Amino acid sequence: MRLSITTNGDCSYMRILEKTLIKHLRGQRIKNTGDSIQKMIIPAIIAKTQKELDQAIQKVMGLTPRLQLDVMDGCFVPNRSLDFDFQLPKKEIYEAHLMVTNPLEWVQNHGHKVDLILVHIESCEKPQEIINQLEEKKKIGFALNPETPLEKIIPLIEYIDQVLVMTVNPGFYGSPFIPEALHKVQKLRRLMPHLDIEVDGNINNKTISQAHEMGANLFVSGSYIMKAKNTRARIERLLTLIQK
């Protein structure tokens, strides 16, 4: 596979990434080879009890194609969420965003409950073990904190379905938006036109257009949706902004 990249500036960086991708993708079957990518708004759910989880899901049930479950162990990030044996309604599609120090243990205990699992590359000493555990069973992606360079996941691109770029330091609803993180989205989109690229972190009506312009196609929104009285209206507003 030959990747053609057009970029204004930062050419040496892009050439390094291109060479790395070619090295790892040559002769491989790439997961993301469709002609188009789907745009999606994904509400993010934080819950400390089953009751909170049920109430949160009810607020957005049937409004979007997918829900994100923010899983936090109090160690990888200071907050806690979904660190219990939770139950989920079967009718929804779920992705789990694992902000935990031991993602493999979580996958073994709870992975069967969700459809897609997003693991922070910063929590993985051996990310290939996660991939091997999930291969042919679940969709998988890797997440990058704002300060984590894109090169960390380039050797893994051929094995995964999605990349999540954090636009806040993770762990809480409403953390300050970090626009510089979107440069990773732009570079990754130039390299992988058909890859699902997700952004998460203070995505709202003021920030979503910038993330969309940089190449994201999946947009996780927490407090903007979940703390609203009218969640449907908030979701529709965001959808309108990414259709321009």
C-alpha positions as CSV (number, residue, x, y, z in Angstrom):
1,M,0.0,0.0,0.0
2,R,1.3,3.4,-1.0
3,L,0.1,6.4,1.0
4,S,-0.1,9.8,-0.7
5,I,0.1,12.7,1.7
6,T,-0.3,16.4,0.9
7,T,0.5,18.7,3.8
8,N,1.3,22.3,4.3
9,G,4.3,22.3,6.7
10,D,5.7,19.7,9.1
11,C,6.7,17.6,6.1
12,S,9.5,15.8,7.8
13,Y,7.2,14.6,10.6
14,M,4.7,13.4,8.1
15,R,7.3,11.5,6.1
16,I,8.4,9.7,9.2
17,L,4.8,8.7,9.9
18,E,4.3,7.6,6.4
19,K,7.4,5.4,6.3
20,T,6.4,3.9,9.6
21,L,2.9,3.1,8.4
22,I,4.1,1.6,5.1
23,K,6.5,-0.6,7.1
24,H,3.7,-1.9,9.3
25,L,0.9,-2.1,6.7
26,R,2.8,-3.6,3.7
27,G,1.2,-6.9,2.9
28,Q,-1.4,-6.6,5.6
29,R,-5.2,-6.5,5.5
30,I,-6.3,-3.1,6.8
31,K,-9.5,-3.0,8.8
32,N,-10.7,0.4,7.6
33,T,-10.9,0.4,3.8
34,G,-14.4,1.7,3.1
35,D,-15.2,4.5,0.7
36,S,-16.7,6.7,3.4
37,I,-16.8,7.2,7.1
38,Q,-19.9,7.7,9.3
39,K,-20.3,10.8,11.4
40,M,-21.7,10.2,14.8
41,I,-22.5,12.0,18.0
42,I,-21.8,9.7,21.0
43,P,-23.0,10.7,24.5
44,A,-20.6,9.9,27.3
45,I,-21.9,8.4,30.5
46,I,-20.3,8.6,34.0
47,A,-22.0,6.7,36.8
48,K,-21.0,5.5,40.2
49,T,-24.0,3.3,40.9
50,Q,-26.3,1.1,38.8
51,K,-29.1,3.6,39.5
52,E,-27.1,6.5,38.1
53,L,-26.2,4.4,35.1
54,D,-29.8,3.4,34.4
55,Q,-30.9,7.1,34.7
56,A,-28.2,8.3,32.3
57,I,-28.9,5.7,29.7
58,Q,-32.6,6.5,29.8
59,K,-31.8,10.2,29.1
60,V,-30.3,9.3,25.7
61,M,-31.7,5.9,24.8
62,G,-32.6,5.7,21.1
63,L,-31.2,9.1,20.3
64,T,-27.8,8.1,18.9
65,P,-26.3,5.0,17.3
66,R,-23.9,4.4,20.1
67,L,-23.2,5.3,23.8
68,Q,-19.9,5.7,25.5
69,L,-19.3,4.3,29.0
70,D,-16.5,6.1,30.8
71,V,-14.8,3.5,33.0
72,M,-12.5,5.0,35.7
73,D,-10.7,3.2,38.5
74,G,-9.6,6.1,40.6
75,C,-5.9,5.4,39.8
76,F,-5.3,6.1,36.1
77,V,-7.5,9.1,36.6
78,P,-8.6,10.5,40.0
79,N,-12.3,10.0,39.5
80,R,-14.3,6.7,39.6
81,S,-17.0,5.5,37.3
82,L,-18.5,2.2,36.4
83,D,-16.1,0.4,38.7
84,F,-18.7,-2.2,39.7
85,D,-20.4,-5.1,38.1
86,F,-22.8,-3.1,36.0
87,Q,-25.7,-4.3,33.8
88,L,-26.7,-2.7,30.5
89,P,-29.9,-2.7,28.4
90,K,-29.4,-5.0,25.4
91,K,-31.0,-2.6,22.9
92,E,-28.2,-0.1,22.8
93,I,-24.7,-0.3,21.2
94,Y,-21.9,0.5,23.7
95,E,-18.3,1.5,23.6
96,A,-16.2,1.4,26.8
97,H,-13.6,4.1,27.3
98,L,-11.2,2.5,29.7
99,M,-9.4,4.9,32.0
100,V,-7.9,2.2,34.1
101,T,-4.5,0.9,35.1
102,N,-5.2,-2.7,34.2
103,P,-7.3,-2.7,31.0
104,L,-6.7,-6.4,30.4
105,E,-8.3,-7.4,33.7
106,W,-11.3,-5.2,32.8
107,V,-11.6,-6.8,29.4
108,Q,-11.6,-10.2,30.9
109,N,-14.3,-9.3,33.5
110,H,-16.6,-7.0,31.6
111,G,-15.6,-7.0,27.9
112,H,-18.5,-9.2,26.9
113,K,-21.0,-6.5,27.9
114,V,-19.9,-3.9,25.3
115,D,-19.4,-3.8,21.5
116,L,-16.2,-1.7,21.2
117,I,-13.4,-1.2,23.7
118,L,-11.1,1.8,23.8
119,V,-7.9,1.4,25.8
120,H,-5.5,4.2,26.7
121,I,-2.1,3.5,25.2
122,E,-0.6,5.1,28.3
123,S,-1.9,2.2,30.4
124,C,-0.5,-0.5,28.2
125,E,3.0,-1.9,28.6
126,K,2.1,-4.6,26.1
127,P,-0.7,-3.4,23.9
128,Q,-0.5,-6.4,21.6
129,E,-1.8,-8.5,24.5
130,I,-5.0,-6.4,24.5
131,I,-5.3,-6.8,20.7
132,N,-4.8,-10.6,21.0
133,Q,-7.4,-10.9,23.7
134,L,-10.0,-9.0,21.6
135,E,-9.1,-10.0,18.1
136,E,-12.1,-11.5,16.2
137,K,-14.2,-10.9,19.3
138,K,-14.7,-7.2,19.7
139,K,-13.9,-4.0,18.0
140,I,-10.9,-2.2,19.5
141,G,-9.4,1.2,19.5
142,F,-6.6,3.0,21.4
143,A,-6.9,6.4,23.1
144,L,-4.3,9.1,23.3
145,N,-4.1,11.7,26.1
146,P,-3.4,15.2,24.9
147,E,0.3,15.0,25.6
148,T,0.8,11.6,24.1
149,P,2.4,11.6,20.6
150,L,0.8,10.0,17.6
151,E,3.8,7.7,17.0
152,K,2.8,5.6,20.0
153,I,-0.1,4.0,18.1
154,I,1.3,4.0,14.5
155,P,2.6,0.4,14.7
156,L,-0.8,-0.7,16.0
157,I,-3.0,0.9,13.3
158,E,-3.3,-2.2,11.2
159,Y,-4.9,-4.1,14.1
160,I,-7.5,-1.6,15.3
161,D,-10.8,-0.2,14.3
162,Q,-10.7,3.3,15.8
163,V,-8.5,5.9,17.4
164,L,-9.7,8.2,20.2
165,V,-7.9,11.5,20.6
166,M,-8.5,13.2,23.9
167,T,-9.0,16.9,23.8
168,V,-9.0,17.3,27.6
169,N,-7.0,15.7,30.4
170,P,-9.4,12.8,31.1
171,G,-11.4,12.0,34.2
172,F,-14.1,14.6,34.6
173,Y,-17.0,16.2,32.8
174,G,-16.3,19.7,31.6
175,S,-12.5,19.8,31.7
176,P,-10.8,22.6,29.7
177,F,-10.7,22.0,25.9
178,I,-7.1,21.6,24.5
179,P,-7.3,22.6,20.8
180,E,-3.6,21.6,20.2
181,A,-4.6,18.0,20.5
182,L,-6.5,18.3,17.2
183,H,-3.3,18.5,15.3
184,K,-3.0,14.7,15.9
185,V,-6.4,14.3,14.4
186,Q,-5.4,16.2,11.3
187,K,-2.2,14.2,10.8
188,L,-3.9,10.9,11.3
189,R,-6.7,11.7,8.9
190,R,-4.2,12.6,6.2
191,L,-2.5,9.2,6.8
192,M,-5.7,7.1,7.2
193,P,-8.6,8.6,5.2
194,H,-11.0,5.8,6.1
195,L,-10.1,5.3,9.8
196,D,-12.7,6.1,12.5
197,I,-11.2,9.0,14.4
198,E,-13.0,10.0,17.6
199,V,-12.5,13.1,19.7
200,D,-13.5,13.3,23.4
201,G,-13.2,16.1,25.8
202,N,-15.4,19.3,26.2
203,I,-17.0,18.7,22.8
204,N,-19.9,21.1,22.5
205,N,-21.5,23.6,20.1
206,K,-18.4,25.8,20.3
207,T,-15.7,23.2,19.8
208,I,-17.2,20.5,17.6
209,S,-16.8,22.4,14.3
210,Q,-13.0,22.8,14.8
211,A,-12.7,19.0,15.6
212,H,-14.8,18.2,12.5
213,E,-12.7,20.5,10.2
214,M,-9.5,18.7,11.5
215,G,-10.8,15.4,10.4
216,A,-12.7,13.7,13.2
217,N,-15.8,11.8,12.4
218,L,-16.9,10.5,15.8
219,F,-17.7,13.1,18.5
220,V,-18.0,12.2,22.2
221,S,-19.9,14.7,24.3
222,G,-20.4,14.4,28.0
223,S,-21.7,17.3,30.1
224,Y,-23.0,19.3,27.1
225,I,-25.5,16.5,26.4
226,M,-25.9,14.7,29.7
227,K,-26.4,17.8,31.9
228,A,-28.9,19.3,29.5
229,K,-32.7,19.3,30.2
230,N,-33.3,18.5,26.5
231,T,-30.7,15.9,25.4
232,R,-32.4,15.4,22.1
233,A,-32.1,19.1,21.2
234,R,-28.4,19.1,22.2
235,I,-27.6,16.1,20.1
236,E,-29.5,17.5,17.1
237,R,-27.6,20.8,17.4
238,L,-24.3,19.0,17.3
239,L,-25.4,16.9,14.3
240,T,-26.3,20.1,12.5
241,L,-22.8,21.5,13.1
242,I,-21.0,18.5,11.6
243,Q,-23.1,18.3,8.5
244,K,-21.8,21.7,7.1
